[in-house]
């Protein structure tokens, strides 16, 4: 490895440390409650060094959003490889999203919060990559529905685009609803979280299916 390559590797490692630090602080203190000074200190760098890599807090949020969307796409691709029919591939997209929220819940929270933020201060190139990655994830689901219509596993009367948009919206809403109930309702969420989300996915799959509804594994287990 020559000097230039070592230099690039060192820069990548620094960026990664800064992003890891920002993710930890954003997850605990919130994006608004975290200063650039705090991120620099958490990462072990000066504020000046941090600004050499990230011009603003919005730039940090954008990079974390891209990190999360990239991880979600990789996870979705992994789940899709195990599915055969279009309906199974559509379910795989939902399974990947629910698995992502389980493994990377704090990062998902940052991604969702970032959607309501002004991206004007974020690097245009990163914002463009976020949009492309998000579009790619949506295309996985839409393509699965189109494939299901062709192979007969998904109802032929459905519009692939509007159905994919509906399923994606419902999936995101389910995760957010469970989180809100868990955090704020007396006693927390009344069911075992993963069992509930699995049952919800079966419900959505039945709504897409061209055949008779498959029996699920029963009602979600109540939390004990």
MODELLER restraints for C-alpha pairs under 7 A, 6 or more apart:
rsr = mdl.restraints
at = mdl.atoms
rsr.add(forms.Gaussian(group=physical.xy_distance, feature=features.Distance(at['CA:15:A'], at['CA:53:A']), mean=6.85, stdev=0.5))
rsr.add(forms.Gaussian(group=physical.xy_distance, feature=features.Distance(at['CA:17:A'], at['CA:43:A']), mean=5.82, stdev=0.5))
rsr.add(forms.Gaussian(group=physical.xy_distance, feature=features.Distance(at['CA:18:A'], at['CA:43:A']), mean=5.25, stdev=0.5))
rsr.add(forms.Gaussian(group=physical.xy_distance, feature=features.Distance(at['CA:19:A'], at['CA:60:A']), mean=6.76, stdev=0.5))
rsr.add(forms.Gaussian(group=physical.xy_distance, feature=features.Distance(at['CA:19:A'], at['CA:64:A']), mean=6.76, stdev=0.5))
rsr.add(forms.Gaussian(group=physical.xy_distance, feature=features.Distance(at['CA:21:A'], at['CA:39:A']), mean=5.94, stdev=0.5))
rsr.add(forms.Gaussian(group=physical.xy_distance, feature=features.Distance(at['CA:21:A'], at['CA:42:A']), mean=5.61, stdev=0.5))
rsr.add(forms.Gaussian(group=physical.xy_distance, feature=features.Distance(at['CA:21:A'], at['CA:43:A']), mean=5.26, stdev=0.5))
rsr.add(forms.Gaussian(group=physical.xy_distance, feature=features.Distance(at['CA:22:A'], at['CA:39:A']), mean=5.46, stdev=0.5))
rsr.add(forms.Gaussian(group=physical.xy_distance, feature=features.Distance(at['CA:23:A'], at['CA:107:A']), mean=6.94, stdev=0.5))
rsr.add(forms.Gaussian(group=physical.xy_distance, feature=features.Distance(at['CA:25:A'], at['CA:34:A']), mean=6.54, stdev=0.5))
rsr.add(forms.Gaussian(group=physical.xy_distance, feature=features.Distance(at['CA:26:A'], at['CA:34:A']), mean=6.37, stdev=0.5))
rsr.add(forms.Gaussian(group=physical.xy_distance, feature=features.Distance(at['CA:27:A'], at['CA:106:A']), mean=5.45, stdev=0.5))
rsr.add(forms.Gaussian(group=physical.xy_distance, feature=features.Distance(at['CA:36:A'], at['CA:47:A']), mean=6.95, stdev=0.5))
rsr.add(forms.Gaussian(group=physical.xy_distance, feature=features.Distance(at['CA:36:A'], at['CA:57:A']), mean=6.60, stdev=0.5))
rsr.add(forms.Gaussian(group=physical.xy_distance, feature=features.Distance(at['CA:37:A'], at['CA:47:A']), mean=5.76, stdev=0.5))
rsr.add(forms.Gaussian(group=physical.xy_distance, feature=features.Distance(at['CA:40:A'], at['CA:46:A']), mean=5.65, stdev=0.5))
rsr.add(forms.Gaussian(group=physical.xy_distance, feature=features.Distance(at['CA:40:A'], at['CA:47:A']), mean=5.27, stdev=0.5))
rsr.add(forms.Gaussian(group=physical.xy_distance, feature=features.Distance(at['CA:40:A'], at['CA:50:A']), mean=5.94, stdev=0.5))
rsr.add(forms.Gaussian(group=physical.xy_distance, feature=features.Distance(at['CA:54:A'], at['CA:60:A']), mean=6.29, stdev=0.5))
rsr.add(forms.Gaussian(group=physical.xy_distance, feature=features.Distance(at['CA:56:A'], at['CA:121:A']), mean=6.85, stdev=0.5))
rsr.add(forms.Gaussian(group=physical.xy_distance, feature=features.Distance(at['CA:58:A'], at['CA:119:A']), mean=6.68, stdev=0.5))
rsr.add(forms.Gaussian(group=physical.xy_distance, feature=features.Distance(at['CA:58:A'], at['CA:121:A']), mean=5.87, stdev=0.5))
rsr.add(forms.Gaussian(group=physical.xy_distance, feature=features.Distance(at['CA:58:A'], at['CA:122:A']), mean=5.22, stdev=0.5))
rsr.add(forms.Gaussian(group=physical.xy_distance, feature=features.Distance(at['CA:59:A'], at['CA:121:A']), mean=6.72, stdev=0.5))
rsr.add(forms.Gaussian(group=physical.xy_distance, feature=features.Distance(at['CA:59:A'], at['CA:122:A']), mean=4.37, stdev=0.5))
rsr.add(forms.Gaussian(group=physical.xy_distance, feature=features.Distance(at['CA:59:A'], at['CA:123:A']), mean=6.27, stdev=0.5))
rsr.add(forms.Gaussian(group=physical.xy_distance, feature=features.Distance(at['CA:61:A'], at['CA:114:A']), mean=6.66, stdev=0.5))
rsr.add(forms.Gaussian(group=physical.xy_distance, feature=features.Distance(at['CA:62:A'], at['CA:122:A']), mean=6.28, stdev=0.5))
rsr.add(forms.Gaussian(group=physical.xy_distance, feature=features.Distance(at['CA:62:A'], at['CA:126:A']), mean=6.70, stdev=0.5))
rsr.add(forms.Gaussian(group=physical.xy_distance, feature=features.Distance(at['CA:62:A'], at['CA:127:A']), mean=6.72, stdev=0.5))
rsr.add(forms.Gaussian(group=physical.xy_distance, feature=features.Distance(at['CA:63:A'], at['CA:126:A']), mean=6.79, stdev=0.5))
rsr.add(forms.Gaussian(group=physical.xy_distance, feature=features.Distance(at['CA:65:A'], at['CA:111:A']), mean=5.03, stdev=0.5))
rsr.add(forms.Gaussian(group=physical.xy_distance, feature=features.Distance(at['CA:66:A'], at['CA:130:A']), mean=5.23, stdev=0.5))
rsr.add(forms.Gaussian(group=physical.xy_distance, feature=features.Distance(at['CA:68:A'], at['CA:107:A']), mean=6.38, stdev=0.5))
rsr.add(forms.Gaussian(group=physical.xy_distance, feature=features.Distance(at['CA:68:A'], at['CA:108:A']), mean=6.90, stdev=0.5))
rsr.add(forms.Gaussian(group=physical.xy_distance, feature=features.Distance(at['CA:69:A'], at['CA:133:A']), mean=6.27, stdev=0.5))
rsr.add(forms.Gaussian(group=physical.xy_distance, feature=features.Distance(at['CA:69:A'], at['CA:134:A']), mean=6.61, stdev=0.5))
rsr.add(forms.Gaussian(group=physical.xy_distance, feature=features.Distance(at['CA:70:A'], at['CA:133:A']), mean=6.65, stdev=0.5))
rsr.add(forms.Gaussian(group=physical.xy_distance, feature=features.Distance(at['CA:72:A'], at['CA:97:A']), mean=6.91, stdev=0.5))
rsr.add(forms.Gaussian(group=physical.xy_distance, feature=features.Distance(at['CA:72:A'], at['CA:100:A']), mean=6.29, stdev=0.5))
rsr.add(forms.Gaussian(group=physical.xy_distance, feature=features.Distance(at['CA:73:A'], at['CA:137:A']), mean=5.91, stdev=0.5))
rsr.add(forms.Gaussian(group=physical.xy_distance, feature=features.Distance(at['CA:75:A'], at['CA:96:A']), mean=5.86, stdev=0.5))
rsr.add(forms.Gaussian(group=physical.xy_distance, feature=features.Distance(at['CA:76:A'], at['CA:93:A']), mean=5.72, stdev=0.5))
rsr.add(forms.Gaussian(group=physical.xy_distance, feature=features.Distance(at['CA:76:A'], at['CA:96:A']), mean=5.00, stdev=0.5))
rsr.add(forms.Gaussian(group=physical.xy_distance, feature=features.Distance(at['CA:79:A'], at['CA:92:A']), mean=5.42, stdev=0.5))
rsr.add(forms.Gaussian(group=physical.xy_distance, feature=features.Distance(at['CA:79:A'], at['CA:96:A']), mean=6.22, stdev=0.5))
rsr.add(forms.Gaussian(group=physical.xy_distance, feature=features.Distance(at['CA:80:A'], at['CA:89:A']), mean=5.58, stdev=0.5))
rsr.add(forms.Gaussian(group=physical.xy_distance, feature=features.Distance(at['CA:80:A'], at['CA:92:A']), mean=5.68, stdev=0.5))
rsr.add(forms.Gaussian(group=physical.xy_distance, feature=features.Distance(at['CA:83:A'], at['CA:89:A']), mean=5.21, stdev=0.5))
rsr.add(forms.Gaussian(group=physical.xy_distance, feature=features.Distance(at['CA:83:A'], at['CA:92:A']), mean=6.87, stdev=0.5))
rsr.add(forms.Gaussian(group=physical.xy_distance, feature=features.Distance(at['CA:85:A'], at['CA:148:A']), mean=6.31, stdev=0.5))
rsr.add(forms.Gaussian(group=physical.xy_distance, feature=features.Distance(at['CA:85:A'], at['CA:153:A']), mean=6.73, stdev=0.5))
rsr.add(forms.Gaussian(group=physical.xy_distance, feature=features.Distance(at['CA:86:A'], at['CA:144:A']), mean=4.79, stdev=0.5))
rsr.add(forms.Gaussian(group=physical.xy_distance, feature=features.Distance(at['CA:86:A'], at['CA:145:A']), mean=5.85, stdev=0.5))
rsr.add(forms.Gaussian(group=physical.xy_distance, feature=features.Distance(at['CA:86:A'], at['CA:147:A']), mean=4.77, stdev=0.5))
rsr.add(forms.Gaussian(group=physical.xy_distance, feature=features.Distance(at['CA:86:A'], at['CA:148:A']), mean=3.58, stdev=0.5))
rsr.add(forms.Gaussian(group=physical.xy_distance, feature=features.Distance(at['CA:86:A'], at['CA:151:A']), mean=6.93, stdev=0.5))
rsr.add(forms.Gaussian(group=physical.xy_distance, feature=features.Distance(at['CA:86:A'], at['CA:153:A']), mean=6.34, stdev=0.5))
rsr.add(forms.Gaussian(group=physical.xy_distance, feature=features.Distance(at['CA:86:A'], at['CA:154:A']), mean=6.99, stdev=0.5))
rsr.add(forms.Gaussian(group=physical.xy_distance, feature=features.Distance(at['CA:87:A'], at['CA:144:A']), mean=6.79, stdev=0.5))
rsr.add(forms.Gaussian(group=physical.xy_distance, feature=features.Distance(at['CA:87:A'], at['CA:145:A']), mean=6.63, stdev=0.5))
rsr.add(forms.Gaussian(group=physical.xy_distance, feature=features.Distance(at['CA:87:A'], at['CA:148:A']), mean=5.28, stdev=0.5))
rsr.add(forms.Gaussian(group=physical.xy_distance, feature=features.Distance(at['CA:87:A'], at['CA:153:A']), mean=5.56, stdev=0.5))
rsr.add(forms.Gaussian(group=physical.xy_distance, feature=features.Distance(at['CA:87:A'], at['CA:154:A']), mean=5.79, stdev=0.5))
rsr.add(forms.Gaussian(group=physical.xy_distance, feature=features.Distance(at['CA:87:A'], at['CA:209:A']), mean=6.81, stdev=0.5))
rsr.add(forms.Gaussian(group=physical.xy_distance, feature=features.Distance(at['CA:89:A'], at['CA:144:A']), mean=5.42, stdev=0.5))
rsr.add(forms.Gaussian(group=physical.xy_distance, feature=features.Distance(at['CA:90:A'], at['CA:141:A']), mean=5.57, stdev=0.5))
rsr.add(forms.Gaussian(group=physical.xy_distance, feature=features.Distance(at['CA:90:A'], at['CA:144:A']), mean=5.14, stdev=0.5))
rsr.add(forms.Gaussian(group=physical.xy_distance, feature=features.Distance(at['CA:90:A'], at['CA:145:A']), mean=6.18, stdev=0.5))
rsr.add(forms.Gaussian(group=physical.xy_distance, feature=features.Distance(at['CA:91:A'], at['CA:205:A']), mean=6.38, stdev=0.5))
rsr.add(forms.Gaussian(group=physical.xy_distance, feature=features.Distance(at['CA:93:A'], at['CA:141:A']), mean=6.13, stdev=0.5))
rsr.add(forms.Gaussian(group=physical.xy_distance, feature=features.Distance(at['CA:94:A'], at['CA:201:A']), mean=6.82, stdev=0.5))
rsr.add(forms.Gaussian(group=physical.xy_distance, feature=features.Distance(at['CA:101:A'], at['CA:108:A']), mean=6.30, stdev=0.5))
rsr.add(forms.Gaussian(group=physical.xy_distance, feature=features.Distance(at['CA:141:A'], at['CA:164:A']), mean=5.95, stdev=0.5))
rsr.add(forms.Gaussian(group=physical.xy_distance, feature=features.Distance(at['CA:142:A'], at['CA:160:A']), mean=5.48, stdev=0.5))
rsr.add(forms.Gaussian(group=physical.xy_distance, feature=features.Distance(at['CA:142:A'], at['CA:161:A']), mean=5.87, stdev=0.5))
rsr.add(forms.Gaussian(group=physical.xy_distance, feature=features.Distance(at['CA:142:A'], at['CA:164:A']), mean=5.27, stdev=0.5))
rsr.add(forms.Gaussian(group=physical.xy_distance, feature=features.Distance(at['CA:145:A'], at['CA:154:A']), mean=6.66, stdev=0.5))
rsr.add(forms.Gaussian(group=physical.xy_distance, feature=features.Distance(at['CA:145:A'], at['CA:160:A']), mean=5.63, stdev=0.5))
rsr.add(forms.Gaussian(group=physical.xy_distance, feature=features.Distance(at['CA:146:A'], at['CA:160:A']), mean=5.79, stdev=0.5))
rsr.add(forms.Gaussian(group=physical.xy_distance, feature=features.Distance(at['CA:148:A'], at['CA:154:A']), mean=4.58, stdev=0.5))
rsr.add(forms.Gaussian(group=physical.xy_distance, feature=features.Distance(at['CA:149:A'], at['CA:155:A']), mean=6.06, stdev=0.5))
rsr.add(forms.Gaussian(group=physical.xy_distance, feature=features.Distance(at['CA:149:A'], at['CA:156:A']), mean=5.25, stdev=0.5))
rsr.add(forms.Gaussian(group=physical.xy_distance, feature=features.Distance(at['CA:152:A'], at['CA:210:A']), mean=6.70, stdev=0.5))
rsr.add(forms.Gaussian(group=physical.xy_distance, feature=features.Distance(at['CA:153:A'], at['CA:209:A']), mean=5.87, stdev=0.5))
rsr.add(forms.Gaussian(group=physical.xy_distance, feature=features.Distance(at['CA:153:A'], at['CA:210:A']), mean=5.44, stdev=0.5))
rsr.add(forms.Gaussian(group=physical.xy_distance, feature=features.Distance(at['CA:154:A'], at['CA:208:A']), mean=5.42, stdev=0.5))
rsr.add(forms.Gaussian(group=physical.xy_distance, feature=features.Distance(at['CA:154:A'], at['CA:209:A']), mean=4.64, stdev=0.5))
rsr.add(forms.Gaussian(group=physical.xy_distance, feature=features.Distance(at['CA:154:A'], at['CA:210:A']), mean=4.80, stdev=0.5))
rsr.add(forms.Gaussian(group=physical.xy_distance, feature=features.Distance(at['CA:155:A'], at['CA:208:A']), mean=5.92, stdev=0.5))
rsr.add(forms.Gaussian(group=physical.xy_distance, feature=features.Distance(at['CA:155:A'], at['CA:209:A']), mean=5.73, stdev=0.5))
rsr.add(forms.Gaussian(group=physical.xy_distance, feature=features.Distance(at['CA:155:A'], at['CA:210:A']), mean=4.32, stdev=0.5))
rsr.add(forms.Gaussian(group=physical.xy_distance, feature=features.Distance(at['CA:178:A'], at['CA:189:A']), mean=6.75, stdev=0.5))
rsr.add(forms.Gaussian(group=physical.xy_distance, feature=features.Distance(at['CA:181:A'], at['CA:188:A']), mean=5.99, stdev=0.5))
rsr.add(forms.Gaussian(group=physical.xy_distance, feature=features.Distance(at['CA:181:A'], at['CA:189:A']), mean=5.49, stdev=0.5))
rsr.add(forms.Gaussian(group=physical.xy_distance, feature=features.Distance(at['CA:182:A'], at['CA:188:A']), mean=4.18, stdev=0.5))
rsr.add(forms.Gaussian(group=physical.xy_distance, feature=features.Distance(at['CA:182:A'], at['CA:189:A']), mean=4.49, stdev=0.5))
rsr.add(forms.Gaussian(group=physical.xy_distance, feature=features.Distance(at['CA:190:A'], at['CA:222:A']), mean=5.77, stdev=0.5))
rsr.add(forms.Gaussian(group=physical.xy_distance, feature=features.Distance(at['CA:190:A'], at['CA:223:A']), mean=5.34, stdev=0.5))
rsr.add(forms.Gaussian(group=physical.xy_distance, feature=features.Distance(at['CA:191:A'], at['CA:220:A']), mean=6.16, stdev=0.5))
rsr.add(forms.Gaussian(group=physical.xy_distance, feature=features.Distance(at['CA:191:A'], at['CA:221:A']), mean=5.49, stdev=0.5))
rsr.add(forms.Gaussian(group=physical.xy_distance, feature=features.Distance(at['CA:191:A'], at['CA:222:A']), mean=4.08, stdev=0.5))
rsr.add(forms.Gaussian(group=physical.xy_distance, feature=features.Distance(at['CA:191:A'], at['CA:223:A']), mean=4.58, stdev=0.5))
rsr.add(forms.Gaussian(group=physical.xy_distance, feature=features.Distance(at['CA:192:A'], at['CA:220:A']), mean=6.64, stdev=0.5))
rsr.add(forms.Gaussian(group=physical.xy_distance, feature=features.Distance(at['CA:192:A'], at['CA:221:A']), mean=5.43, stdev=0.5))
rsr.add(forms.Gaussian(group=physical.xy_distance, feature=features.Distance(at['CA:192:A'], at['CA:222:A']), mean=5.77, stdev=0.5))
rsr.add(forms.Gaussian(group=physical.xy_distance, feature=features.Distance(at['CA:192:A'], at['CA:223:A']), mean=5.04, stdev=0.5))
rsr.add(forms.Gaussian(group=physical.xy_distance, feature=features.Distance(at['CA:195:A'], at['CA:220:A']), mean=5.13, stdev=0.5))
rsr.add(forms.Gaussian(group=physical.xy_distance, feature=features.Distance(at['CA:195:A'], at['CA:221:A']), mean=6.43, stdev=0.5))
rsr.add(forms.Gaussian(group=physical.xy_distance, feature=features.Distance(at['CA:196:A'], at['CA:220:A']), mean=4.91, stdev=0.5))
rsr.add(forms.Gaussian(group=physical.xy_distance, feature=features.Distance(at['CA:199:A'], at['CA:216:A']), mean=6.96, stdev=0.5))
rsr.add(forms.Gaussian(group=physical.xy_distance, feature=features.Distance(at['CA:199:A'], at['CA:220:A']), mean=6.62, stdev=0.5))
rsr.add(forms.Gaussian(group=physical.xy_distance, feature=features.Distance(at['CA:202:A'], at['CA:216:A']), mean=6.62, stdev=0.5))
rsr.add(forms.Gaussian(group=physical.xy_distance, feature=features.Distance(at['CA:206:A'], at['CA:213:A']), mean=5.26, stdev=0.5))
rsr.add(forms.Gaussian(group=physical.xy_distance, feature=features.Distance(at['CA:206:A'], at['CA:214:A']), mean=6.86, stdev=0.5))
